[in-house]
Amino acid sequence: MKNMPLETLFSVFADISKIKVAELDVPGNAIRIYPDLSGKNQLYFSQPKEKVLISVSPETAAALSSDFLGQCTLGELASRFEGWELEDRYPHLIKDDDQIIPYTYPPGFEVRSIDPGDKEATRSFLTLNSDSDIDDAMIDVDDPDEEIRIAYFGKVLVAYAGYRVWQKGLADVGILVRPDFRGRGVGTSLVAEVTAACIKNGRVPLWRTWDKNPGSLKVALNNGYRLIWKTEIYQWERLSRESRYSLET
């Protein structure tokens, strides 16, 4: 690979948190004010290495203070809220070697490489899927992936795989298989082919999924991706009484 996978991954997430990559090796918290969380009782909690990366809304940052957020433990953070609970965990995996898992497609399936500028093929596939599945797969016709593969069973469009380039060559690899064609092996092979294209093009393959989708995690692991960390999303009902009181006084 042209890029060192782990170094690229850590560098991108350090940039997101506006810290130097070397700071990931230093215990403590790095706080990111994330406007997209405004109005939501949520925060993101990640620990790629020694440093904890916390993303919070502007309101939460103002309520708890940067001094507290910069040094609190997860337990101390939880104590500031009522109804605090873990909502989701999102595994982050990368393919950090050049070895491509051999793949073959099951009988009856044909896979075509799609020009990213050919929006019609992607649109035709997306009409066969739910909005939630499309959102989870992060497929955007108007912002196409760098490489796209679509699988057909006869004349029926059944699966889509591609990768989207982030910063510094880090690339999100994703797949969407129609529910009635899942479990037949076509998804694992599609991911292998797209991962091979990703590596050939000098990108670093990244796989992001969530704990409630074990099938997605299995596809990644079967293709040689390695789990690096899990980002946790916490939610709550309201600030604790003590926190509200300290704000009022």
Contacts in CASP RR format, 6 or more apart in sequence:
PFRMAT RR
TARGET T0000
AUTHOR 0000-0000-0000
METHOD contacts of the structure
MODEL  1
MKNMPLETLFSVFADISKIKVAELDVPGNAIRIYPDLSGKNQLYFSQPKE
KVLISVSPETAAALSSDFLGQCTLGELASRFEGWELEDRYPHLIKDDDQI
IPYTYPPGFEVRSIDPGDKEATRSFLTLNSDSDIDDAMIDVDDPDEEIRI
AYFGKVLVAYAGYRVWQKGLADVGILVRPDFRGRGVGTSLVAEVTAACIK
NGRVPLWRTWDKNPGSLKVALNNGYRLIWKTEIYQWERLSRESRYSLET
1 98 0 8 1.000
1 199 0 8 1.000
1 202 0 8 1.000
1 204 0 8 1.000
2 202 0 8 1.000
3 168 0 8 1.000
3 169 0 8 1.000
3 202 0 8 1.000
3 203 0 8 1.000
3 204 0 8 1.000
5 94 0 8 1.000
5 95 0 8 1.000
5 96 0 8 1.000
5 97 0 8 1.000
5 204 0 8 1.000
6 94 0 8 1.000
6 96 0 8 1.000
6 228 0 8 1.000
7 21 0 8 1.000
8 168 0 8 1.000
8 169 0 8 1.000
8 170 0 8 1.000
8 204 0 8 1.000
9 48 0 8 1.000
9 92 0 8 1.000
9 94 0 8 1.000
9 170 0 8 1.000
9 204 0 8 1.000
9 206 0 8 1.000
9 228 0 8 1.000
10 21 0 8 1.000
10 24 0 8 1.000
10 48 0 8 1.000
10 49 0 8 1.000
11 21 0 8 1.000
11 168 0 8 1.000
12 166 0 8 1.000
12 167 0 8 1.000
12 168 0 8 1.000
12 170 0 8 1.000
13 24 0 8 1.000
13 46 0 8 1.000
13 48 0 8 1.000
13 53 0 8 1.000
14 20 0 8 1.000
14 21 0 8 1.000
14 23 0 8 1.000
14 24 0 8 1.000
15 167 0 8 1.000
16 32 0 8 1.000
16 53 0 8 1.000
17 30 0 8 1.000
17 31 0 8 1.000
17 32 0 8 1.000
17 53 0 8 1.000
18 30 0 8 1.000
18 32 0 8 1.000
19 30 0 8 1.000
19 51 0 8 1.000
23 30 0 8 1.000
23 51 0 8 1.000
24 48 0 8 1.000
24 49 0 8 1.000
24 50 0 8 1.000
24 51 0 8 1.000
25 49 0 8 1.000
25 50 0 8 1.000
25 51 0 8 1.000
26 50 0 8 1.000
26 51 0 8 1.000
27 50 0 8 1.000
27 51 0 8 1.000
28 50 0 8 1.000
28 51 0 8 1.000
28 52 0 8 1.000
28 70 0 8 1.000
28 71 0 8 1.000
29 51 0 8 1.000
29 52 0 8 1.000
29 53 0 8 1.000
29 54 0 8 1.000
29 69 0 8 1.000
29 70 0 8 1.000
29 71 0 8 1.000
29 72 0 8 1.000
30 51 0 8 1.000
30 52 0 8 1.000
30 53 0 8 1.000
30 54 0 8 1.000
30 70 0 8 1.000
31 54 0 8 1.000
31 55 0 8 1.000
31 56 0 8 1.000
31 61 0 8 1.000
31 66 0 8 1.000
31 69 0 8 1.000
31 70 0 8 1.000
32 53 0 8 1.000
32 54 0 8 1.000
32 55 0 8 1.000
32 56 0 8 1.000
33 56 0 8 1.000
33 57 0 8 1.000
33 58 0 8 1.000
33 61 0 8 1.000
34 44 0 8 1.000
34 55 0 8 1.000
34 56 0 8 1.000
34 57 0 8 1.000
35 57 0 8 1.000
35 58 0 8 1.000
37 43 0 8 1.000
37 44 0 8 1.000
37 55 0 8 1.000
37 56 0 8 1.000
37 57 0 8 1.000
37 60 0 8 1.000
38 57 0 8 1.000
38 58 0 8 1.000
38 59 0 8 1.000
39 57 0 8 1.000
39 59 0 8 1.000
40 57 0 8 1.000
40 235 0 8 1.000
41 81 0 8 1.000
41 235 0 8 1.000
41 236 0 8 1.000
41 237 0 8 1.000
41 238 0 8 1.000
42 57 0 8 1.000
42 87 0 8 1.000
42 233 0 8 1.000
42 234 0 8 1.000
42 235 0 8 1.000
43 54 0 8 1.000
43 55 0 8 1.000
43 56 0 8 1.000
43 57 0 8 1.000
43 60 0 8 1.000
43 233 0 8 1.000
43 234 0 8 1.000
44 53 0 8 1.000
44 54 0 8 1.000
44 55 0 8 1.000
44 231 0 8 1.000
44 232 0 8 1.000
44 233 0 8 1.000
45 52 0 8 1.000
45 53 0 8 1.000
45 54 0 8 1.000
45 74 0 8 1.000
45 231 0 8 1.000
45 232 0 8 1.000
45 233 0 8 1.000
45 234 0 8 1.000
46 52 0 8 1.000
46 53 0 8 1.000
46 54 0 8 1.000
46 229 0 8 1.000
46 230 0 8 1.000
46 231 0 8 1.000
46 232 0 8 1.000
47 53 0 8 1.000
47 229 0 8 1.000
48 92 0 8 1.000
48 228 0 8 1.000
48 229 0 8 1.000
52 74 0 8 1.000
54 69 0 8 1.000
54 70 0 8 1.000
54 77 0 8 1.000
56 64 0 8 1.000
56 69 0 8 1.000
61 69 0 8 1.000
63 239 0 8 1.000
63 243 0 8 1.000
63 247 0 8 1.000
64 77 0 8 1.000
64 80 0 8 1.000
64 243 0 8 1.000
68 76 0 8 1.000
68 80 0 8 1.000
69 77 0 8 1.000
77 234 0 8 1.000
78 84 0 8 1.000
78 234 0 8 1.000
79 240 0 8 1.000
80 239 0 8 1.000
80 240 0 8 1.000
80 242 0 8 1.000
80 243 0 8 1.000
81 236 0 8 1.000
81 237 0 8 1.000
81 238 0 8 1.000
81 239 0 8 1.000
81 240 0 8 1.000
81 243 0 8 1.000
82 236 0 8 1.000
82 237 0 8 1.000
82 238 0 8 1.000
82 239 0 8 1.000
82 240 0 8 1.000
82 241 0 8 1.000
83 236 0 8 1.000
83 237 0 8 1.000
83 238 0 8 1.000
84 234 0 8 1.000
84 235 0 8 1.000
84 236 0 8 1.000
85 234 0 8 1.000
85 235 0 8 1.000
85 236 0 8 1.000
86 232 0 8 1.000
86 233 0 8 1.000
86 234 0 8 1.000
87 233 0 8 1.000
87 234 0 8 1.000
87 235 0 8 1.000
88 210 0 8 1.000
88 211 0 8 1.000
88 212 0 8 1.000
88 232 0 8 1.000
88 233 0 8 1.000
89 210 0 8 1.000
89 211 0 8 1.000
89 230 0 8 1.000
89 231 0 8 1.000
89 232 0 8 1.000
89 233 0 8 1.000
90 208 0 8 1.000
90 209 0 8 1.000
90 210 0 8 1.000
90 211 0 8 1.000
90 230 0 8 1.000
90 231 0 8 1.000
90 232 0 8 1.000
90 233 0 8 1.000
91 207 0 8 1.000
91 208 0 8 1.000
91 209 0 8 1.000
91 210 0 8 1.000
91 211 0 8 1.000
91 217 0 8 1.000
91 227 0 8 1.000
91 229 0 8 1.000
91 230 0 8 1.000
92 206 0 8 1.000
92 207 0 8 1.000
92 208 0 8 1.000
92 227 0 8 1.000
92 228 0 8 1.000
92 229 0 8 1.000
92 230 0 8 1.000
92 231 0 8 1.000
93 206 0 8 1.000
93 207 0 8 1.000
93 208 0 8 1.000
93 209 0 8 1.000
93 217 0 8 1.000
93 220 0 8 1.000
93 221 0 8 1.000
93 225 0 8 1.000
93 226 0 8 1.000
93 227 0 8 1.000
93 228 0 8 1.000
94 204 0 8 1.000
94 205 0 8 1.000
94 206 0 8 1.000
94 207 0 8 1.000
94 225 0 8 1.000
94 226 0 8 1.000
94 228 0 8 1.000
95 195 0 8 1.000
95 198 0 8 1.000
95 199 0 8 1.000
95 204 0 8 1.000
95 205 0 8 1.000
95 207 0 8 1.000
95 223 0 8 1.000
95 224 0 8 1.000
95 225 0 8 1.000
95 226 0 8 1.000
96 204 0 8 1.000
96 226 0 8 1.000
97 224 0 8 1.000
98 199 0 8 1.000
99 224 0 8 1.000
100 192 0 8 1.000
100 195 0 8 1.000
100 196 0 8 1.000
100 199 0 8 1.000
101 192 0 8 1.000
101 222 0 8 1.000
101 223 0 8 1.000
101 224 0 8 1.000
102 192 0 8 1.000
103 188 0 8 1.000
103 189 0 8 1.000
103 192 0 8 1.000
103 193 0 8 1.000
104 189 0 8 1.000
105 111 0 8 1.000
105 151 0 8 1.000
105 186 0 8 1.000
105 189 0 8 1.000
106 184 0 8 1.000
106 185 0 8 1.000
106 186 0 8 1.000
106 189 0 8 1.000
108 153 0 8 1.000
108 154 0 8 1.000
109 151 0 8 1.000
109 152 0 8 1.000
109 153 0 8 1.000
109 158 0 8 1.000
109 186 0 8 1.000
110 151 0 8 1.000
110 152 0 8 1.000
110 153 0 8 1.000
110 154 0 8 1.000
111 149 0 8 1.000
111 150 0 8 1.000
111 151 0 8 1.000
111 152 0 8 1.000
111 189 0 8 1.000
111 190 0 8 1.000
111 193 0 8 1.000
112 121 0 8 1.000
112 149 0 8 1.000
112 150 0 8 1.000
112 151 0 8 1.000
112 152 0 8 1.000
113 147 0 8 1.000
113 148 0 8 1.000
113 149 0 8 1.000
114 121 0 8 1.000
114 122 0 8 1.000
114 148 0 8 1.000
114 149 0 8 1.000
114 150 0 8 1.000
115 148 0 8 1.000
116 144 0 8 1.000
116 145 0 8 1.000
116 146 0 8 1.000
116 147 0 8 1.000
116 148 0 8 1.000
117 144 0 8 1.000
119 141 0 8 1.000
119 142 0 8 1.000
119 144 0 8 1.000
121 148 0 8 1.000
121 150 0 8 1.000
122 139 0 8 1.000
122 141 0 8 1.000
122 144 0 8 1.000
122 148 0 8 1.000
122 150 0 8 1.000
122 160 0 8 1.000
123 141 0 8 1.000
124 157 0 8 1.000
125 150 0 8 1.000
125 157 0 8 1.000
125 160 0 8 1.000
125 176 0 8 1.000
126 134 0 8 1.000
126 139 0 8 1.000
126 141 0 8 1.000
126 160 0 8 1.000
128 157 0 8 1.000
128 178 0 8 1.000
129 176 0 8 1.000
129 178 0 8 1.000
133 176 0 8 1.000
134 176 0 8 1.000
136 176 0 8 1.000
136 213 0 8 1.000
137 160 0 8 1.000
137 174 0 8 1.000
137 175 0 8 1.000
137 176 0 8 1.000
138 164 0 8 1.000
138 172 0 8 1.000
138 174 0 8 1.000
139 145 0 8 1.000
139 160 0 8 1.000
139 176 0 8 1.000
143 164 0 8 1.000
145 162 0 8 1.000
145 163 0 8 1.000
145 164 0 8 1.000
146 162 0 8 1.000
146 163 0 8 1.000
146 164 0 8 1.000
146 165 0 8 1.000
146 171 0 8 1.000
146 201 0 8 1.000
146 203 0 8 1.000
147 162 0 8 1.000
147 163 0 8 1.000
147 194 0 8 1.000
147 197 0 8 1.000
147 198 0 8 1.000
147 201 0 8 1.000
148 160 0 8 1.000
148 161 0 8 1.000
148 162 0 8 1.000
149 160 0 8 1.000
149 161 0 8 1.000
149 162 0 8 1.000
149 190 0 8 1.000
149 193 0 8 1.000
149 194 0 8 1.000
150 157 0 8 1.000
150 159 0 8 1.000
150 160 0 8 1.000
151 157 0 8 1.000
151 158 0 8 1.000
151 159 0 8 1.000
151 160 0 8 1.000
151 161 0 8 1.000
151 186 0 8 1.000
151 187 0 8 1.000
151 190 0 8 1.000
152 158 0 8 1.000
153 181 0 8 1.000
157 178 0 8 1.000
158 177 0 8 1.000
158 178 0 8 1.000
158 181 0 8 1.000
158 186 0 8 1.000
159 175 0 8 1.000
159 176 0 8 1.000
159 177 0 8 1.000
159 178 0 8 1.000
159 181 0 8 1.000
159 186 0 8 1.000
159 187 0 8 1.000
159 190 0 8 1.000
160 175 0 8 1.000
160 176 0 8 1.000
160 177 0 8 1.000
161 173 0 8 1.000
161 174 0 8 1.000
161 175 0 8 1.000
161 176 0 8 1.000
161 187 0 8 1.000
161 190 0 8 1.000
161 191 0 8 1.000
161 193 0 8 1.000
161 194 0 8 1.000
162 173 0 8 1.000
162 174 0 8 1.000
162 175 0 8 1.000
162 194 0 8 1.000
163 171 0 8 1.000
163 172 0 8 1.000
163 173 0 8 1.000
163 174 0 8 1.000
163 194 0 8 1.000
163 195 0 8 1.000
163 197 0 8 1.000
163 198 0 8 1.000
163 203 0 8 1.000
163 205 0 8 1.000
164 171 0 8 1.000
164 172 0 8 1.000
165 171 0 8 1.000
165 203 0 8 1.000
166 172 0 8 1.000
166 206 0 8 1.000
169 202 0 8 1.000
169 203 0 8 1.000
169 204 0 8 1.000
170 203 0 8 1.000
170 204 0 8 1.000
170 206 0 8 1.000
171 198 0 8 1.000
171 203 0 8 1.000
171 204 0 8 1.000
171 205 0 8 1.000
171 206 0 8 1.000
172 206 0 8 1.000
172 207 0 8 1.000
172 208 0 8 1.000
173 191 0 8 1.000
173 194 0 8 1.000
173 195 0 8 1.000
173 198 0 8 1.000
173 205 0 8 1.000
173 206 0 8 1.000
173 207 0 8 1.000
174 191 0 8 1.000
174 194 0 8 1.000
174 207 0 8 1.000
175 187 0 8 1.000
175 190 0 8 1.000
175 191 0 8 1.000
175 194 0 8 1.000
175 216 0 8 1.000
175 219 0 8 1.000
177 183 0 8 1.000
177 186 0 8 1.000
177 187 0 8 1.000
177 190 0 8 1.000
187 219 0 8 1.000
188 219 0 8 1.000
188 222 0 8 1.000
188 223 0 8 1.000
191 219 0 8 1.000
191 220 0 8 1.000
191 223 0 8 1.000
192 223 0 8 1.000
195 205 0 8 1.000
195 223 0 8 1.000
198 204 0 8 1.000
198 205 0 8 1.000
199 205 0 8 1.000
205 225 0 8 1.000
207 216 0 8 1.000
207 220 0 8 1.000
207 225 0 8 1.000
209 216 0 8 1.000
209 217 0 8 1.000
209 220 0 8 1.000
210 216 0 8 1.000
211 217 0 8 1.000
211 230 0 8 1.000
221 227 0 8 1.000
238 244 0 8 1.000
239 247 0 8 1.000
END
